[in-house]
Amino acid sequence: MSLTDKKPLVISDFTVLFFIVLILATDFLPYFKTIEIIHPQFLYLSVINVLMGMYFYFSPKDIINNSFVAVKKSRLALFYLVFVVMCGVSVFAAKNVSLVIANLTEILIVFVLFVNLSVLLKDKLNLFYKIVFVICISTFLQSFNELYDAFVHANKTSVIEGLGQLKWKTGNINILAASMSIKIPFLLLGITQFSGYKKWFVTATLFLAILTILLTGARSGLINLFLVFSIYIVYLFKTNPVSKTVFLKLTTLLLPLIFSIVVSNLIFAKTRNASERYSSVTKRIEQIKTNDASAKMRLTMWDDALKLWKSSPVLGIGLGNYRIESIPHESKSIDSSIVSLHAHNDFLEILSETGLINSIIYLSLFVSIFFINLTRVIKSKNELNRIIALITLLLVIVYGVDSMFNFPMYRPTMQIFMSLLFALTIVNSSQLNNNIVNIKKINPSLLIIVISLVSTFSAYIVFKASNLEYLIKTDDINVNASGILNGDEVIRRLPLYPNVFGSSESFLEYAGIYYFREKKYDKAIKYLNMADKINPYLGRVDFYKHLVFEEKGNADSSYYYVKRAFYWRPKNASYYNKSINVAASKRDTLEILKEHDLFAKYTNSALAWKQTGQALQSAGYSRNGLHKFINSGLKVIPNDSILIRQQKDFMVTDQLVEGQKYASIGNPEKSLACYKKALQIDPGNIYALQNIGFHYFNNGQIAKAIDYFQNALKKPGLYDGHTEYYTAVSYMKLNNLEKACEYFKLAKERNYPMKEDEINKICR
């Protein structure tokens, strides 16, 4: 018998299921003190890749070689490899190389996982239903833990707080919905194919999984539920004659769906419409439209991704660089200091980061898989091949929908199933050659081991970076004066890559902040300058430079950097308020008006008009100018109570200033008239009351003075003890020593400067 006529050996069933269980355990890893769960998950998957490579290496070659050849001959695998290579090539266009390396590590880990799964599952499709049941068990554990944690938290706080905790090991509520959605096809298959306890276990799991999806309020999850159920039910009727059995199966499928909708609506009712996200399933479905605020934001991010692609259409801006390079584009559309980090569409993100050609390759992978499996569902004569093709088809639909609205490319919980759907597409083919072949070139198992060891080392570097980010975030050094870490410790722990947080701030920026808190200003400026070359777009680097120079007493540099911070993020209210106040101290009214015009263009709030008016007043802007400014605000925001109040305050201030001017030139009658006019405008104004009291005091009308002083003191705002002191003096003039003593003591409590013997003389 020739070598090629031998029947090939296969990997043991236990080994296949063992590695499947290990892979699914990814969803249950702890954070290990990292800022995001994805970093220990990718490291874990890379270690599994090493173990699988070692298993393949030490297995008899005639077991493994045939599987590797099947992958090698697959056009799908070839195009996937080209995609990975093109992602690496984008480094030549990247401003931030460290992000390319970090993200390429994750993409490479998933590619190797796909190869390993293809080798593992070759000739093992007979285990498919066992794999389905293992996935059902994993789904039960995941959904049960999610719901249990949410309900425990809700009992301690509130329902809305409990629902907000629905993210468990995925790190994000939308990712959780996607992670659950991509497992739904396996549950539907389990219900229709299993019997006995397995069937009822999977039915209960389907209820828990759908309930979890509904409680997240994720609209992509709702879309996926509709598509998966619709396609599976159509398939059920197409492949089975209409009978009582089919309708029983349909009922078993729909009951968990209906029951979960009822339960989720009952839970949502307890939130008392605290959030649109948690109103009801029906209302959430109605929100799937382009005029919804969230949908508009996504459209804006997609437009930004296209703009970035146009800036470098061939190679893109570099893998992973969207995280930073998108910030200038969205600074005028996204509020405050929030950044999107992702385009919320993997296809557009790949387009912007790696160029047109690679984005076409990436999209064509999913289109090809869709049509390959659709063809198999329609034409395959083998029932198992047809079932596997159906599940793979549903997986690619769920993954595709999530890719359209989120970013599953960098989420291990989703990448596991992307690898699986790619692998199933390759191994679920009747055209695969099962003859034994010898691979005389490089041992593919050894290549898998080497690549996996390199990716594991790289993933560990990223893991350590995430740990440092966690420690820095725990210190909350943006707010606190000190933390567990210090500037020197941050510098010592700086990772090789990535050089920025998951939220896009650089590690060097935080080193500068630590040094600022430690009052090591020269070091702070040194590292803030270095951080400025990595990511200046958030305005944070310039803002902290402003704070450093403010502490050093360098007013000009402080002013320069606070302005720069604002112009980087013209929608950031904190930067704006700080900048106009510094401008006011420099009496730079032109700059205040310039910044106001820009800020109001994107954030037209009454509070901003009020703050600007106060800054202009502090800067010595003319009274006519102040009135014109507030009147302009009232034209933009008519009848606004804040602006009307500000208008009154300016009018009162005018009268008080005018009254004090008349008093200084010895015209008490006109001075009093101005004060009373101010009181007519604002009957409760403490300064008008106080000034009228001083007028009567100076003119010997003590009783009237006391009335106005006391009316002023009844209202909040006078804290220096000045009015209390003159009230006491007024009572002394009326020989009411008891009252005089009372107000002297109040003045003393306010730290008003007065002689101790003066009080002792009265308060015997």
Secondary structure, DSSP 8 states (H G I E B T S, - for coil): --GGGS------HHHHHHHHHHHHGGGG---TT-SSTHHHHHHHHHHHHHHHHHHHHHS-HHHHHHHHHHHHT-HHHHHHHHHHHHHHHGGGG-S-HHHHHHHHHHHHHHHHHHHHHHHHHTT-GGGHHHHHHHHHHHHHHHHHHHHHHHHHHHHHS-HHHHHHTTTTTTSSHHHHHHHHHTTHHHHHHHHHH--HHHHHHHHHHHHHHHHHHHHHT-HHHHHHHHHHHHHHHHHHHHHS-S-HHHHHHHHHHHHHHHHHHHHHHHHHHTTTTS-GGGS-HHHHHHT-STTSHHHHHHHHHHHHHHHHHHHSTTT-S-TTTHHHHTHHHHTTTS-TT----S-S-HHHHHHHHH-HHHHHHHHHHHHHHHHHHHHHHHH--SHHHHHHHHHHHHHHHHHHHHHHHS-GGG-HHHHHHHHHHHHHHHHS-TT---S-----SS-HHHHHHHHHHHHHHHHHHHHHHHHHHHHHHHHTTTTSS--SS-HHHHHHT--SS--B-TTS-BHHHHHHHHHHHTT-HHHHHHHHHHHHTT--TTSHHHHHHHHHHHHHT-HHHHHHHHHHHHHHSTT-HHHHHHHHHHHHHTT-HHHHHHHHHHHHHH---HHHHHHHHHHHHHTT--HHHHHHHHHHHHHHSTT-HHHHHHHHHHHHHHHHHHHHHHHHTT-HHHHHHHHHHHHHHSTT-HHHHHHHHHHHHHTT-HHHHHHHHHHHHTSTT--SSHHHHHHHHHHHHTT-HHHHHHHHHHHHHTT----HHHHHHH--
